[in-house]
Amino acid sequence: MQAWQVHENGEPGEVLRLADVARPVPGDGQVLLRVRAANINFPDALLCRGQYQVRPPLPFTPGVEICGETEDGRRVIANPALPHGGFAEYAVADAAALLPAPDALDDAEAAALHIGYQTGWFGLHRRAGLEAGETLLVHAAAGGVGSAAVQLGKAAGATVIGVVGGPAKAAVARELGCDVVIDRRAEDVVAAVKEATGGRGADVVYDPVGGEAYTQSAKVVAFEGRIIVVGFAGGTIPSPALNHALVKNYSIMGLHWGLYNTKNPKLVQHCHEQLTELAARGAIKPLVSERVPLSGAAAAVQKVADGLTTGRIAVVMEEAAA
């Protein structure tokens, strides 16, 4: 089979190599899946660079989120077990963690449903307790993680403010349903949020960016607000001033979604049922901005690493696309 492999750490476009390799052999409790589509996540870029919290042995195949097909023909969503990731014709995954792919979504959309939407659902509902009528601020609202949070926020009845970089991404954020869109390159984010909320600020802030975005979040979070720290795509990990959180009376909440797979997997299943229902009624639909063949995976991962994408890029297998 064909698979992309990383033999040394570095930039994805430089270190990913397409090779003919043997199909992976499932271990105990694992199954072999034919990959129908693989979604590209920012952690795939971090894996290539050797900067992710998980460091599989070299060589490995990245690709942490797929829509695959079991030997008996079932279409499923899975997180492949590294080092046999999803940027390949076949991958392996834990049998107990397979989730049925929603009928309402095609392969590329189903591949993009899992990590970003589970993270959004757990962040907004499990951690922040977002309520209808509250104001949700989403950084990088046109990106893969942010776009999921925007849709989930709207589905929950929140007023959603999206922060983006540039007019093209602003247009995407509006299409996603943001009530207010702020272009951080052309506007003062703090002033714009305060103006949009009548000076009150945002009840919940969803931050997958870190750095300057977090600094802005702390300035605009409302009384009894909640800042959800999802990641640091901007490259800088902030150091929160806890005296500021005390004085303004807000909460800073971390979210590592992967822990739920081991700490409380039943919640992951429950979340998937909620997401499937939302997809069935059209309340959420992963924004797949580009579909590329397996041969284009390395360039696509580099594009995600460079922050040049809106929504998701999916690697779609030629057989599944045909």
PAKEKE-934129 format. One record per residue (C-alpha): residue number from 1; x, y, z. Coordinates in steps of 0.5 Angstrom, whole numbers, plus 500, padded with zeros to 3 digits. Layout:
# residues N
{k:NUM, u:X, v:Y, w:Z} $
...
//
This chain:
# residues 322
{k:1, u:500, v:500, w:500} $
{k:2, u:502, v:507, w:499} $
{k:3, u:503, v:511, w:506} $
{k:4, u:507, v:518, w:508} $
{k:5, u:512, v:517, w:513} $
{k:6, u:516, v:521, w:517} $
{k:7, u:524, v:519, w:518} $
{k:8, u:526, v:525, w:521} $
{k:9, u:523, v:531, w:524} $
{k:10, u:522, v:538, w:521} $
{k:11, u:517, v:542, w:517} $
{k:12, u:512, v:537, w:514} $
{k:13, u:513, v:539, w:507} $
{k:14, u:520, v:537, w:507} $
{k:15, u:520, v:531, w:512} $
{k:16, u:514, v:527, w:509} $
{k:17, u:516, v:522, w:504} $
{k:18, u:511, v:518, w:500} $
{k:19, u:513, v:510, w:500} $
{k:20, u:510, v:503, w:498} $
{k:21, u:510, v:500, w:505} $
{k:22, u:507, v:493, w:508} $
{k:23, u:500, v:494, w:511} $
{k:24, u:500, v:495, w:518} $
{k:25, u:498, v:489, w:522} $
{k:26, u:493, v:490, w:528} $
{k:27, u:495, v:489, w:535} $
{k:28, u:491, v:486, w:541} $
{k:29, u:484, v:490, w:541} $
{k:30, u:486, v:493, w:534} $
{k:31, u:482, v:493, w:527} $
{k:32, u:485, v:494, w:520} $
{k:33, u:481, v:500, w:517} $
{k:34, u:481, v:502, w:509} $
{k:35, u:482, v:509, w:510} $
{k:36, u:476, v:513, w:506} $
{k:37, u:478, v:520, w:508} $
{k:38, u:483, v:523, w:513} $
{k:39, u:482, v:530, w:516} $
{k:40, u:489, v:534, w:517} $
{k:41, u:490, v:537, w:524} $
{k:42, u:495, v:542, w:527} $
{k:43, u:497, v:536, w:531} $
{k:44, u:499, v:533, w:525} $
{k:45, u:504, v:538, w:523} $
{k:46, u:507, v:538, w:530} $
{k:47, u:508, v:531, w:530} $
{k:48, u:512, v:532, w:524} $
{k:49, u:516, v:537, w:527} $
{k:50, u:517, v:533, w:534} $
{k:51, u:513, v:538, w:538} $
{k:52, u:507, v:534, w:540} $
{k:53, u:506, v:531, w:546} $
{k:54, u:506, v:524, w:543} $
{k:55, u:512, v:522, w:540} $
{k:56, u:512, v:516, w:536} $
{k:57, u:518, v:512, w:534} $
{k:58, u:521, v:514, w:527} $
{k:59, u:519, v:512, w:522} $
{k:60, u:511, v:514, w:523} $
{k:61, u:505, v:516, w:519} $
{k:62, u:502, v:522, w:521} $
{k:63, u:494, v:523, w:520} $
{k:64, u:490, v:523, w:527} $
{k:65, u:483, v:523, w:525} $
{k:66, u:480, v:519, w:519} $
{k:67, u:473, v:516, w:516} $
{k:68, u:475, v:509, w:515} $
{k:69, u:472, v:502, w:513} $
{k:70, u:472, v:496, w:517} $
{k:71, u:473, v:489, w:513} $
{k:72, u:465, v:488, w:514} $
{k:73, u:464, v:494, w:510} $
{k:74, u:462, v:499, w:516} $
{k:75, u:464, v:506, w:515} $
{k:76, u:467, v:509, w:522} $
{k:77, u:470, v:515, w:525} $
{k:78, u:477, v:513, w:528} $
{k:79, u:483, v:516, w:531} $
{k:80, u:489, v:512, w:528} $
{k:81, u:494, v:508, w:533} $
{k:82, u:500, v:511, w:531} $
{k:83, u:505, v:510, w:528} $
{k:84, u:500, v:507, w:523} $
{k:85, u:497, v:514, w:522} $
{k:86, u:491, v:516, w:517} $
{k:87, u:495, v:519, w:511} $
{k:88, u:496, v:512, w:508} $
{k:89, u:491, v:507, w:504} $
{k:90, u:490, v:503, w:511} $
{k:91, u:491, v:505, w:518} $
{k:92, u:490, v:501, w:525} $
{k:93, u:485, v:503, w:530} $
{k:94, u:483, v:501, w:537} $
{k:95, u:476, v:497, w:536} $
{k:96, u:473, v:499, w:542} $
{k:97, u:474, v:507, w:540} $
{k:98, u:471, v:506, w:533} $
{k:99, u:465, v:511, w:532} $
{k:100, u:459, v:510, w:527} $
{k:101, u:460, v:515, w:521} $
{k:102, u:454, v:520, w:521} $
{k:103, u:450, v:518, w:515} $
{k:104, u:448, v:526, w:514} $
{k:105, u:456, v:527, w:512} $
{k:106, u:460, v:525, w:506} $
{k:107, u:467, v:521, w:508} $
{k:108, u:471, v:528, w:508} $
{k:109, u:466, v:531, w:513} $
{k:110, u:466, v:525, w:517} $
{k:111, u:473, v:525, w:518} $
{k:112, u:473, v:532, w:520} $
{k:113, u:467, v:531, w:525} $
{k:114, u:471, v:528, w:531} $
{k:115, u:477, v:532, w:534} $
{k:116, u:475, v:539, w:533} $
{k:117, u:467, v:538, w:534} $
{k:118, u:469, v:534, w:540} $
{k:119, u:474, v:539, w:543} $
{k:120, u:468, v:544, w:542} $
{k:121, u:463, v:540, w:545} $
{k:122, u:467, v:539, w:551} $
{k:123, u:470, v:546, w:552} $
{k:124, u:463, v:549, w:551} $
{k:125, u:458, v:545, w:554} $
{k:126, u:462, v:540, w:559} $
{k:127, u:467, v:545, w:561} $
{k:128, u:464, v:552, w:560} $
{k:129, u:457, v:551, w:561} $
{k:130, u:455, v:555, w:555} $
{k:131, u:448, v:557, w:556} $
{k:132, u:443, v:560, w:551} $
{k:133, u:443, v:568, w:550} $
{k:134, u:450, v:568, w:553} $
{k:135, u:456, v:571, w:548} $
{k:136, u:461, v:567, w:546} $
{k:137, u:468, v:569, w:543} $
{k:138, u:472, v:565, w:538} $
{k:139, u:479, v:566, w:536} $
{k:140, u:481, v:564, w:529} $
{k:141, u:474, v:563, w:528} $
{k:142, u:475, v:561, w:520} $
{k:143, u:480, v:555, w:522} $
{k:144, u:478, v:548, w:523} $
{k:145, u:478, v:548, w:531} $
{k:146, u:474, v:555, w:531} $
{k:147, u:469, v:554, w:525} $
{k:148, u:467, v:548, w:529} $
{k:149, u:466, v:552, w:536} $
{k:150, u:462, v:557, w:532} $
{k:151, u:457, v:552, w:529} $
{k:152, u:456, v:549, w:536} $
{k:153, u:456, v:556, w:539} $
{k:154, u:450, v:558, w:535} $
{k:155, u:447, v:551, w:536} $
{k:156, u:447, v:552, w:543} $
{k:157, u:443, v:559, w:542} $
{k:158, u:449, v:563, w:544} $
{k:159, u:451, v:570, w:540} $
{k:160, u:458, v:569, w:537} $
{k:161, u:463, v:574, w:536} $
{k:162, u:469, v:571, w:531} $
{k:163, u:476, v:574, w:531} $
{k:164, u:479, v:572, w:524} $
{k:165, u:485, v:575, w:520} $
{k:166, u:484, v:578, w:513} $
{k:167, u:478, v:579, w:509} $
{k:168, u:477, v:572, w:506} $
{k:169, u:477, v:569, w:513} $
{k:170, u:472, v:574, w:515} $
{k:171, u:467, v:572, w:509} $
{k:172, u:468, v:565, w:511} $
{k:173, u:466, v:567, w:519} $
{k:174, u:460, v:570, w:517} $
{k:175, u:458, v:564, w:512} $
{k:176, u:459, v:560, w:518} $
{k:177, u:454, v:564, w:522} $
{k:178, u:458, v:569, w:526} $
{k:179, u:453, v:575, w:529} $
{k:180, u:460, v:579, w:529} $
{k:181, u:466, v:578, w:525} $
{k:182, u:472, v:582, w:527} $
{k:183, u:478, v:582, w:523} $
{k:184, u:484, v:583, w:528} $
{k:185, u:489, v:585, w:522} $
{k:186, u:484, v:591, w:521} $
{k:187, u:481, v:592, w:528} $
{k:188, u:482, v:593, w:535} $
{k:189, u:480, v:587, w:538} $
{k:190, u:479, v:589, w:545} $
{k:191, u:475, v:595, w:543} $
{k:192, u:471, v:592, w:538} $
{k:193, u:469, v:586, w:543} $
{k:194, u:467, v:591, w:548} $
{k:195, u:463, v:595, w:543} $
{k:196, u:459, v:589, w:541} $
{k:197, u:457, v:587, w:548} $
{k:198, u:456, v:594, w:550} $
{k:199, u:462, v:594, w:555} $
{k:200, u:460, v:587, w:558} $
{k:201, u:465, v:583, w:555} $
{k:202, u:464, v:575, w:553} $
{k:203, u:461, v:570, w:557} $
{k:204, u:465, v:565, w:554} $
{k:205, u:472, v:565, w:550} $
{k:206, u:474, v:560, w:546} $
{k:207, u:482, v:560, w:545} $
{k:208, u:486, v:555, w:540} $
{k:209, u:491, v:561, w:539} $
{k:210, u:494, v:563, w:545} $
{k:211, u:499, v:569, w:545} $
{k:212, u:496, v:575, w:544} $
{k:213, u:490, v:572, w:543} $
{k:214, u:490, v:570, w:550} $
{k:215, u:492, v:577, w:552} $
{k:216, u:486, v:580, w:549} $
{k:217, u:481, v:574, w:552} $
{k:218, u:483, v:577, w:559} $
{k:219, u:481, v:584, w:557} $
{k:220, u:475, v:582, w:554} $
{k:221, u:472, v:576, w:559} $
{k:222, u:466, v:578, w:562} $
{k:223, u:464, v:578, w:570} $
{k:224, u:464, v:571, w:571} $
{k:225, u:466, v:569, w:564} $
{k:226, u:470, v:563, w:562} $
{k:227, u:476, v:563, w:558} $
{k:228, u:477, v:556, w:555} $
{k:229, u:485, v:554, w:553} $
{k:230, u:484, v:549, w:547} $
{k:231, u:491, v:550, w:544} $
{k:232, u:497, v:555, w:542} $
{k:233, u:497, v:555, w:534} $
{k:234, u:500, v:562, w:535} $
{k:235, u:506, v:559, w:537} $
{k:236, u:506, v:562, w:544} $
{k:237, u:504, v:559, w:550} $
{k:238, u:501, v:565, w:555} $
{k:239, u:503, v:566, w:562} $
{k:240, u:496, v:568, w:565} $
{k:241, u:496, v:573, w:571} $
{k:242, u:492, v:570, w:576} $
{k:243, u:491, v:576, w:580} $
{k:244, u:488, v:579, w:574} $
{k:245, u:483, v:573, w:574} $
{k:246, u:482, v:574, w:581} $
{k:247, u:480, v:582, w:581} $
{k:248, u:476, v:581, w:575} $
{k:249, u:472, v:574, w:577} $
{k:250, u:473, v:570, w:571} $
{k:251, u:475, v:563, w:570} $
{k:252, u:481, v:560, w:566} $
{k:253, u:480, v:553, w:564} $
{k:254, u:484, v:548, w:560} $
{k:255, u:481, v:543, w:555} $
{k:256, u:485, v:536, w:553} $
{k:257, u:480, v:533, w:550} $
{k:258, u:484, v:526, w:549} $
{k:259, u:484, v:525, w:556} $
{k:260, u:477, v:523, w:556} $
{k:261, u:478, v:517, w:552} $
{k:262, u:482, v:514, w:558} $
{k:263, u:479, v:518, w:564} $
{k:264, u:471, v:517, w:561} $
{k:265, u:470, v:514, w:555} $
{k:266, u:463, v:514, w:556} $
{k:267, u:463, v:521, w:555} $
{k:268, u:466, v:521, w:548} $
{k:269, u:461, v:516, w:546} $
{k:270, u:455, v:521, w:549} $
{k:271, u:458, v:527, w:545} $
{k:272, u:458, v:523, w:539} $
{k:273, u:451, v:522, w:539} $
{k:274, u:450, v:529, w:540} $
{k:275, u:454, v:531, w:534} $
{k:276, u:451, v:526, w:530} $
{k:277, u:444, v:529, w:532} $
{k:278, u:446, v:536, w:530} $
{k:279, u:449, v:534, w:524} $
{k:280, u:442, v:530, w:522} $
{k:281, u:438, v:536, w:523} $
{k:282, u:443, v:541, w:519} $
{k:283, u:446, v:545, w:525} $
{k:284, u:453, v:543, w:524} $
{k:285, u:457, v:541, w:518} $
{k:286, u:464, v:541, w:518} $
{k:287, u:467, v:546, w:513} $
{k:288, u:472, v:542, w:508} $
{k:289, u:475, v:548, w:504} $
{k:290, u:479, v:543, w:500} $
{k:291, u:479, v:536, w:498} $
{k:292, u:486, v:533, w:496} $
{k:293, u:488, v:526, w:493} $
{k:294, u:493, v:522, w:498} $
{k:295, u:499, v:525, w:493} $
{k:296, u:498, v:532, w:496} $
{k:297, u:498, v:530, w:503} $
{k:298, u:505, v:533, w:505} $
{k:299, u:503, v:540, w:501} $
{k:300, u:497, v:540, w:505} $
{k:301, u:500, v:539, w:512} $
{k:302, u:505, v:544, w:510} $
{k:303, u:499, v:549, w:509} $
{k:304, u:496, v:548, w:515} $
{k:305, u:502, v:548, w:519} $
{k:306, u:503, v:555, w:516} $
{k:307, u:496, v:558, w:518} $
{k:308, u:494, v:559, w:511} $
{k:309, u:487, v:555, w:511} $
{k:310, u:480, v:556, w:512} $
{k:311, u:476, v:550, w:515} $
{k:312, u:479, v:543, w:514} $
{k:313, u:483, v:540, w:508} $
{k:314, u:481, v:533, w:507} $
{k:315, u:486, v:527, w:504} $
{k:316, u:480, v:523, w:500} $
{k:317, u:482, v:517, w:497} $
{k:318, u:481, v:516, w:490} $
{k:319, u:477, v:510, w:491} $
{k:320, u:472, v:513, w:496} $
{k:321, u:472, v:519, w:491} $
{k:322, u:470, v:515, w:485} $
//
